[in-house]
Amino acid sequence: MGLHVDYYASLNSPWTHLGAARIERMTAAHGASLRIWPVDFGTIFPASGGLPLPKRAPQRQAYRMMELKRWRDHLGIPIKLEPKYFPAQEQLAACCTIAVRETIGDAEAIRLAHRVLKALWEEDKDTGDRATLAALIAEVGLDADRVLALGDDPRWVEKRKTDTQAALDRGVFGAPSYVIGEEIFWGQDRLEFVERRLARG
């Protein structure tokens, strides 16, 4: 039986988007299970000594842009470096993803989260807009009315808070993070190491 990967994602993160297809391919190739946790990095960053993007030093912000260009070109993923709606309001999409994960399945939740990321980073869509989100939900083959109604349930806001604290307790501090047992792999640029770990079984 394959390993299990807990996948801590931000639905606003270009790095999560850049790694999205690869983590799906890797886990499938190695027979590993994958569960997504769209936690609140707005809570995690200050609690773990990090800073949100607007508060980072100019040098760090400039370097981030260089790295985005490098990875965009290296991976051939046509991201927009400064998407129109970044950062999007993330909570409804996150709660819908959690609701799908808990009531429908892991694969469907991952598909929805990755569609949201692509819409934000490649298509300049406002993923915080309810109508836009409804269309994305339908595009991945889910019932938009049902999923949005699920996402409106306040229990998923509480579940996200609980998941966020559990991520912090586990040592997660950045997005994306892939956790296998006690090992944390932070960043899509660590996916080579994730693949090696999966191959070892």
Secondary structure as GFF3:
##gff-version 3
##sequence-region A 1 201
A	DSSP	beta_strand	4	8	.	.	.	ID=ss1
A	DSSP	alpha_helix	14	29	.	.	.	ID=ss2
A	DSSP	beta_strand	33	37	.	.	.	ID=ss3
A	DSSP	alpha_helix	41	47	.	.	.	ID=ss4
A	DSSP	three_ten_helix	53	55	.	.	.	ID=ss5
A	DSSP	alpha_helix	58	75	.	.	.	ID=ss6
A	DSSP	alpha_helix	91	103	.	.	.	ID=ss7
A	DSSP	alpha_helix	106	122	.	.	.	ID=ss8
A	DSSP	alpha_helix	130	139	.	.	.	ID=ss9
A	DSSP	alpha_helix	144	151	.	.	.	ID=ss10
A	DSSP	alpha_helix	154	170	.	.	.	ID=ss11
A	DSSP	beta_strand	177	180	.	.	.	ID=ss12
A	DSSP	beta_strand	183	186	.	.	.	ID=ss13
A	DSSP	three_ten_helix	188	190	.	.	.	ID=ss14
A	DSSP	alpha_helix	191	200	.	.	.	ID=ss15
###
